[in-house]
Amino acid sequence: MSNRLFKVQDLLHKEIAMLLHTSVQNPDIKSVTISGVRVSKDLKYSEIYFTTLQKNHKKVELDLNKASSFIRSQLAKKIHLKRLPSLKFTYDLTAENSEKIEKLIKSFPEN
């Protein structure tokens, strides 16, 4: 991956996290933490990974994707890129998967 792509991903990560906590009115969305951003090589598409303390992460994901056009328009005012990627929010399963692995490891008896 190019250095420019990493910089764009980092910039989007910071700006989206800031927007979610300052500009979005939905209280469910305010409890979201952005855990990662992946941008396609042509900068047309991005996938934003998030975690939340809410029990129903599917609803939060739906709310975020509904608000993606608003978030993108707010980003366009702050970030000056030739092409601002479309935003797709996805719940980050990394924490849950690591907990499952940890439980499996602990379930094995020690020798």
N, C-alpha and C positions, 0 to 999 in steps of 0.2 A: 504494500500500500504506500501511496505517496505521502510525503510530508504535508502537502497541502490538504489532503483528505483528512489526515489526523487533526490538523488545525481546525478545519470546518466542523468536524465531529465534536471537538472540544468546545468550540464556540457555541454550537447549537445546544450542547449539554448544559452549559452555564446559563445561556439566555432562556431556554425553555424552563429550567428549574426556577429561575427568577420570576418569569412570567406566571407560572403556576401559583406561586405564593403571593404575588402582588396584584395581578390583573384578573384572575378567574374568580368568579363569585361562588361557585359550587363548593360547599364545605367538604364534600367527599374528595374532590380533586386537590384541595389544599393539603391533604394528608399524604400526598404522593411524593415519593422520592425517585428522582431519575437515576437509574443505575448504569445506563449506558446508551450510546447512540451509534448506530451504524448507518453510513451513507453510501449509496451506490457510487461507482466510479464516475458516472456521468453527472452526478449531483442532481438527479431527477427525483430520487426516492430516498426516504430515510425511515428507519425503524427505531423508535424510541422505547427502550426498555425501562420499566418502572416497577417499584415495589410500593406496597401500602399496608397499613395496619388494619384497614377495613377487612371484614370477614368476606364480603362479597366482591372479590377483585374483578369478576366478570362485569359487574355493573359499573365499576370505576373505569374499566377499560372501554366500555361502551360510551360512557360520558366523555372520556378523554378524546375518543375518536370523533364524537359529535362536535367537540369544541376545537378540533384540529384546524378547521378553516379560520376560526377566530385567532387561535394561537399563531398560525402561519401569517396572518395579516399583521399581527403585532410584531412578529419577528421581522417582517419586511421593513417595518419602520426603524428597527434598531440595527439590523444587519444589512450591510450593503454587499450583496453578492449578485453576480450576473444572473444566476439561476438559483432560486431558493427551493429546496426539495420539498416534495409533498411529505406529510407527516403521518406515520402509522404507529399507534401506541400498542405495545405488547407487554403483557405481564411477565416479569422476569421470574422464572422458576428456579433460578440458581440456589437461592436460600433454602427452598423446600427440598430440592434434590440433595443438597449437602446434608440436611437434617436426616433424610432417609438413609443416606449412606452411613452417617455417623451412628444411627440406631442399629444398622446391620452389623457394623464393626463391633459395637458394644455387646451385641447379642451372642457373639462367638465367645466360648470360654477361653480363658487365658491358660497357657500351658505352664 
